[in-house]
Amino acid sequence: MDYLLSRSRELRLRTRLDFEDSSAFSEVKESLSPQSLFAVDDALEGLEAAVLRVMARREELRARATRSGLALRTVQVTVA
């Protein structure tokens, strides 16, 4: 089990830039049409924008709760 977990960590890509820098991106890129690449790029940009909006809203709510004296339990959210 530990071996599988360590291998999955090695294979996991942390960011979009990590993927684009990897050799896997070159292989995938060659097999897709330009229209597909643009559509995927647009969807990823939309997802990144949504994540940023959610993170900003979460910070606003956290600040509001702090000002009003409410205790918040922190939840770690990871975006890959």
N, C-alpha and C positions, 0 to 999 in steps of 0.2 A: 504494500500500500504506500509506504513512504517513497519507494522508487517511482511509482506512478505519479504521486503528487509532485515530486521534484521534476519529473519530465514535463508535467503540465505547466509548471512555472516557467520552464525553459521555453516552452512553445507559446506561452501567452504573450501577446503583444500589448504593450502598455499604452501606446498612443497611436494615433493615425500616422504620425510622422515615422514612428518605428516601423510600421507596416510598409510605408512608402519607401523607406530606406532598405527594406529587406529584399532578398532575391525573389521571394514569393510574389511580391507585387509585380515585378517584371514579367513573371510567367503568366499571372492573371491578366495583366494589362494587355499583353499581346493577343490574348484570346477573346477580348471584348471589343465591341464596336465603340467608336468615339461617342456615339449617342448614349450608350450604356454608361460609359465612364462619366460623362457629364451629368447624367441622371443620378448616379450614385454619389457623385461629388456634391450635387445640390442637396440631396437627402442628408448627407453627413453634415453639411453646413447647417441645415435646419435643425438637426438633432443637437449639434453643439450649441446653437443659439438657444434652444429650449432648455438645455442643461444649465446654461449661464443664467437664464431668467429664473429658473427654479432655485438655483443657489442664491441669487440675489434676494428673492422673495423669502427664502428661509432665513437669511441674515436679518432682513427687515422684521420678520416675526420674532426672531430671537431677541433683537434689540427692544422691540415693543414689550415683550414678556419681561425682560430685565427691568425696563422702566416701570412697569406696573407691579413688579415684585413677584411675579410668577416664576417658579422654578421650572426650567426645561430640562428634559433628559436629552442628552446629545446622542444623535444617531449618526454613525459614520456612513457616508454614501460615497461609493467609488465609481468613477466613470472610466471606462477603458476604451 
